[in-house]
Amino acid sequence: MAGVTLPDAGWRTWPGLDRLTTALDAASGHARWVGGAVRDSLLGLPVADLDLATSFAPQEVVRRLEAAGIKVVPTGIAHGTVTAIADGTMVEVTTLRRDVVTDGRHAVVAFSDDWREDAARRDFTMNALYADPATGAVFDWFGGLDDLAARRVRFIGDPLRRIAEDHLRILRFFRFHARFGEVIDADGLAACVARANDLMALSRERIAAELLKLLVAPRAVPVVALMQERGILRPVLPEIDAAGAARLATLAGREAAAGVPAAAIRRLAALIAPEAAEAIGARLKLSNVDRKRLMQATAGAGEEGPLALGYRAGVEGAIDRLLLAGQDPRPLLAWDRPVLPLGGGALVARGLAKGPDVAHTLRRIEDRWIAEGFPAEERVAAIADAEVDQALRSRRNA
């Protein structure tokens, strides 16, 4: 696929990019776009993040950018990466590198001026595509363009070696296949199966980050089924079985039918048994918000109906529970959670003494209001009158 150039994607004219590439002398071949922006532009997909590779050493990058009035944040300068902010546009700028030592989790790198050497250390051929900022000419040393055309995720070089360098590449292989792939690379699959136990050496946070991205990829359902069948997740998530993969497929169908976007935590909840939610949330070191959502998603939909559930559990949580329970969440999609038009002060004004009776009575009023479908203030006042009268009679008879 010689002579391939980037399409005229909108991101190529974002503010500040000309100033940035000029500062790094892209016209003389010292800077090129790399990775996701190149890959996604060739696929006609939207681009969110920009990465620029350069043959200049990190300190020279900083000097040149600052001289051009471009803000520089040393986000990973020890590994050759800085964040450049030009006219509000953020770009990750990384000096060409080669690996010196790798242990499956971390790498010691040396800086380089060899473009092919930099490409050779990347994971997949489709991620090792570079492009000239001015002409858009694409540079490809490892057949990435052919793999992109075939929708095939393929490791650069020996898959086993690539995995030994960074064990997370096992999950990345499946995540990228779920996002971009149509034809599974047999050598890559075999290497991932052979080295699946290497995942145990990774931090659970890294595993969770990759897994959650994978679960919302376009082809997550068949890819997760393949991973389960081949035992990829067994070393770190043995709870995920064939039944879980089937539940994920069912959930994805329900999401599509209801017009609800995929949600990673909801899909993780489908993969596991409800009683395992708390333990898995802790093992993966999910955020407190995500752990709570995971556990609530498996709690069932109840019998009050979608709006009542939406009021009590929140719209997001109710949609999770309804979809997992096989109930229709569409009544909630454009629904704004109402506010009970009455407070404790109104009950005191009706004769209740401040204290527990107010809270108890307010709860009974709220339950009736929910059961009646959230009627307006006039009806709530009538419910309040009746409940306060009942509370006062109970107090007198106590």
C-alpha positions in Angstrom: 0.0 0.0 0.0 2.7 2.4 -1.0 1.9 6.1 -1.4 -0.8 6.2 1.3 -1.5 9.6 2.8 -3.7 10.7 5.6 -7.2 12.0 4.7 -8.0 15.7 5.3 -9.3 14.9 8.8 -10.6 17.9 10.8 -8.0 17.5 13.6 -5.2 18.3 11.2 -6.2 21.9 11.3 -6.7 22.2 15.0 -5.3 25.5 16.5 -1.6 25.5 17.4 -0.6 22.4 15.5 1.3 24.3 12.8 3.2 26.2 15.4 4.0 23.0 17.3 5.2 21.0 14.2 7.2 24.0 13.1 9.0 24.3 16.5 10.0 20.6 16.1 11.1 21.1 12.5 8.7 18.6 11.1 9.5 19.9 7.6 13.0 18.4 7.9 11.6 15.1 9.1 12.2 15.6 12.9 8.5 15.1 13.9 5.7 12.8 12.7 2.2 12.0 13.9 2.0 8.4 15.3 -0.4 5.9 16.7 -4.1 6.3 17.2 -4.5 9.6 15.3 -3.0 8.0 12.2 -4.8 4.7 12.6 -8.2 6.2 13.3 -7.9 8.8 10.5 -7.2 6.0 8.0 -10.2 4.2 9.2 -12.4 7.3 9.0 -13.0 7.3 12.8 -13.0 10.4 15.0 -9.7 11.4 16.7 -9.6 12.6 20.3 -5.9 12.3 21.3 -2.8 13.4 19.3 0.7 11.9 19.7 3.7 13.3 18.0 7.0 11.4 17.8 10.3 13.3 17.4 13.9 12.6 16.9 14.9 15.4 19.2 16.0 14.6 22.8 13.5 15.5 25.6 15.4 18.5 26.8 15.8 19.8 23.2 12.0 19.3 22.8 11.3 21.4 25.9 13.8 24.1 24.7 12.3 24.4 21.3 8.7 24.4 22.5 9.3 27.0 25.1 11.1 29.1 22.6 8.0 29.0 20.5 5.8 30.1 23.3 4.2 26.7 23.7 3.4 25.5 27.2 5.2 22.3 28.2 4.2 19.9 31.0 6.8 17.2 31.8 4.2 14.4 32.2 6.7 11.6 31.6 10.0 13.3 30.7 12.1 10.5 32.2 10.6 8.2 29.5 10.8 10.9 26.8 7.2 12.3 26.9 6.0 15.8 27.5 2.6 17.3 27.0 2.6 20.3 24.7 -0.3 22.8 24.9 -0.5 25.1 21.8 -3.4 27.5 21.5 -5.5 25.2 23.7 -4.6 22.0 21.8 -2.9 19.3 23.8 -0.4 16.9 22.2 1.7 14.2 23.7 5.3 14.6 22.3 7.6 11.6 22.7 11.2 11.2 21.7 12.0 8.2 19.6 13.0 5.2 21.9 14.2 1.7 22.1 13.8 -0.7 24.9 16.8 -1.6 27.0 15.3 -3.8 29.7 11.7 -5.1 30.0 10.2 -7.2 32.7 6.6 -7.6 31.6 5.4 -4.6 33.6 7.9 -1.8 33.1 10.5 -0.9 30.5 13.9 0.9 30.7 14.3 2.9 27.5 17.1 4.7 25.7 16.4 7.6 23.3 17.0 7.2 19.7 16.9 8.9 16.3 15.9 5.9 14.4 12.3 5.8 13.3 12.2 2.1 12.5 13.7 1.3 15.9 11.0 3.3 17.6 8.3 1.6 15.5 9.7 -1.8 16.3 9.1 -1.4 20.1 5.4 -0.8 19.7 2.8 -3.5 20.2 0.7 -3.9 17.0 1.4 -3.1 13.4 -1.6 -0.8 13.1 -0.2 1.3 16.0 3.2 1.7 14.4 2.1 4.0 11.6 3.6 7.4 11.3 2.6 10.4 9.2 4.3 13.5 7.9 2.4 16.5 9.4 2.7 18.6 6.2 2.1 16.1 3.4 0.2 13.4 5.3 2.5 10.7 3.9 2.3 7.5 5.9 5.3 5.6 7.0 4.9 1.8 7.6 7.7 -0.6 8.4 5.8 -3.7 9.5 2.7 -4.1 7.3 0.4 -2.1 9.4 -1.5 -0.6 6.4 -2.3 -4.1 5.1 -3.4 -5.2 8.5 -5.6 -2.1 8.9 -7.2 -2.9 5.5 -7.8 -6.5 6.6 -9.0 -5.4 10.0 -6.5 -7.7 11.6 -4.7 -6.9 14.9 -1.2 -8.3 14.6 1.8 -8.1 16.9 5.0 -6.6 15.6 7.5 -9.4 15.3 7.3 -12.4 17.7 4.0 -12.3 19.7 5.5 -14.1 22.6 8.4 -11.6 22.8 6.0 -8.7 22.6 3.9 -10.2 25.5 7.1 -10.9 27.6 7.9 -7.2 27.3 4.5 -6.1 28.6 2.0 -8.6 29.8 -0.8 -6.1 29.4 -0.5 -6.6 25.7 -2.6 -9.8 26.1 -5.6 -7.8 27.0 -4.8 -5.1 24.6 -4.8 -7.6 21.8 -8.3 -8.6 22.5 -9.4 -5.0 23.2 -8.1 -3.8 19.8 -9.6 -6.8 18.1 -13.0 -6.0 19.7 -12.6 -2.4 18.5 -11.0 -2.8 15.1 -10.7 -6.5 14.2 -12.6 -8.8 11.9 -10.0 -11.4 11.2 -8.3 -12.9 14.3 -4.6 -13.3 14.0 -3.9 -16.9 14.8 -0.3 -16.4 16.0 -1.3 -13.6 18.3 -4.2 -15.6 19.7 -2.0 -18.7 20.3 0.6 -16.5 22.1 -2.1 -14.9 24.3 -3.5 -18.3 25.3 0.0 -19.7 26.0 0.9 -16.7 28.2 -2.5 -16.0 29.9 -1.0 -16.7 33.3 1.3 -13.7 32.9 -1.7 -11.5 33.6 -1.3 -12.5 37.3 1.9 -10.3 37.5 0.0 -7.2 36.5 -1.6 -4.7 38.9 -5.4 -5.1 39.1 -5.9 -1.5 38.3 -4.2 -2.0 34.8 -6.3 -5.1 34.2 -9.5 -3.3 35.2 -8.7 -0.3 32.9 -8.2 -2.6 29.9 -11.1 -4.8 30.7 -13.6 -1.9 31.1 -12.5 -0.4 27.7 -12.9 -3.8 26.1 -16.4 -4.3 27.4 -17.7 -1.3 25.5 -15.9 -2.0 22.2 -18.1 -2.7 19.2 -17.4 -6.4 19.1 -17.0 -7.0 22.8 -19.6 -9.8 22.9 -17.9 -12.3 20.6 -14.4 -11.3 21.8 -15.3 -11.9 25.4 -16.8 -15.2 24.5 -13.6 -16.2 22.7 -11.5 -15.1 25.7 -13.7 -17.1 28.1 -13.5 -20.2 25.8 -9.7 -19.9 25.6 -9.2 -19.3 29.3 -7.6 -15.9 28.9 -9.3 -14.3 32.0 -9.3 -17.4 34.2 -6.0 -16.5 36.0 -7.4 -13.2 37.2 -11.2 -13.5 36.9 -12.1 -17.2 37.3 -15.7 -16.2 38.1 -16.4 -15.4 34.4 -17.7 -18.5 32.8 -19.7 -19.4 29.7 -23.0 -18.5 31.4 -21.5 -15.0 32.1 -20.5 -14.6 28.4 -24.1 -15.6 27.4 -25.5 -13.0 29.8 -23.3 -10.4 28.3 -24.6 -11.2 24.9 -28.2 -11.0 26.1 -27.6 -7.6 27.8 -25.9 -6.2 24.7 -29.0 -7.2 22.7 -31.3 -5.5 25.3 -29.1 -2.3 25.2 -29.4 -2.1 21.4 -33.1 -2.7 21.4 -33.7 0.0 24.0 -31.3 2.5 22.4 -29.2 2.6 25.6 -25.4 3.1 25.1 -23.2 0.3 26.4 -21.8 0.8 29.9 -18.7 -1.0 31.1 -19.8 -1.5 34.7 -23.2 -2.8 33.7 -21.6 -5.2 31.3 -19.2 -6.4 33.9 -22.2 -7.0 36.2 -23.7 -9.2 33.5 -20.5 -11.3 33.3 -20.5 -12.2 37.0 -22.8 -13.7 39.6 -24.5 -11.2 41.9 -22.9 -12.6 45.0 -19.4 -12.0 43.4 -19.9 -8.3 42.7 -18.4 -7.0 46.0 -15.3 -9.3 45.9 -14.6 -8.6 42.2 -15.0 -4.8 42.7 -12.5 -5.0 45.5 -10.1 -7.3 43.6 -10.1 -5.0 40.5 -9.6 -2.0 42.8 -12.5 -0.2 41.2 -13.3 3.3 42.4 -15.9 3.6 45.1 -18.4 4.9 42.6 -17.9 2.0 40.3 -18.0 -0.6 43.1 -21.3 0.8 44.3 -22.7 0.7 40.8 -21.5 -2.8 40.2 -23.2 -4.1 43.4 -26.4 -2.2 42.8 -26.6 -3.3 39.2 -27.0 -6.9 40.4 -29.7 -6.1 43.0 -32.7 -6.9 40.8 -35.5 -4.6 39.5 -38.2 -5.1 42.1 -41.9 -4.8 41.5 -42.6 -1.1 41.8 -42.0 -0.3 38.1 -39.3 1.6 36.3 -40.1 5.1 37.5 -40.3 4.1 41.1 -37.0 2.3 40.7 -35.5 5.3 39.0 -36.6 7.5 41.9 -35.1 5.2 44.5 -32.0 4.0 42.8 -31.3 7.0 40.4 -31.8 6.9 36.7 -28.5 5.3 35.9 -28.7 2.6 38.5 -32.3 1.8 37.6 -31.5 1.5 33.9 -28.7 -1.0 34.8 -31.0 -3.1 37.0 -33.9 -3.1 34.5 -31.7 -4.1 31.6 -30.1 -6.9 33.6 -33.5 -8.1 34.8 -34.9 -8.1 31.2 -37.3 -5.2 31.8 -37.8 -2.2 29.6 -35.8 0.9 30.7 -37.1 3.3 28.0 -39.6 5.1 30.3 -36.5 6.4 32.1 -34.5 7.6 29.1 -36.0 11.1 29.0 -37.2 11.2 32.6 -36.2 13.8 35.1 -36.3 12.5 38.7 -39.0 14.6 40.5 -38.6 16.1 44.0 -41.2 15.5 46.7 -43.0 18.9 46.9 -43.2 18.8 50.7 -40.7 18.9 53.6 -40.7 18.2 57.3 -41.6 21.7 58.1 -45.0 21.3 56.5 -45.7 18.3 58.8 -44.7 20.3 61.9 -47.0 23.0 60.7 -49.8 20.4 60.6 -49.3 19.5 64.2 -46.5 16.9 64.4 -43.9 17.4 67.0 -40.3 17.6 65.7 -38.5 14.3 65.9 -38.8 10.8 64.7 -42.5 11.1 63.9 -41.7 13.7 61.2 -39.2 11.5 59.5 -41.4 8.4 59.7 -44.5 10.2 58.4 -42.5 11.9 55.6 -41.3 8.5 54.5 -44.9 7.2 54.4 -46.0 10.2 52.4 -43.1 9.7 49.9 -44.0 6.0 49.5 -47.6 6.9 48.7 -46.5 9.6 46.3 -44.3 7.2 44.5 -47.0 4.5 44.3 -49.4 7.0 42.8 -47.0 8.0 40.1 -45.6 11.3 41.6 -48.8 13.4 41.6 -48.7 17.2 41.9 -48.5 19.3 45.0 -52.3 19.4 45.6 -52.5 15.6 45.9 -49.4 15.5 48.0 -51.0 17.9 50.5 -54.0 15.6 50.8 -51.8 12.6 51.4 -49.9 14.6 54.0 -53.1 15.6 55.8 -54.2 12.0 56.0 -50.8 10.7 57.1 -50.4 13.4 59.8 -53.9 12.7 61.1 -53.0 9.0 61.3 -49.7 9.8 63.1 -51.5 12.0 65.6 -54.1 9.4 66.4 -51.5 6.8 66.9 -49.6 9.0 69.2 -52.7 9.7 71.3 -53.5 6.0 71.5 -50.0 5.0 72.5 
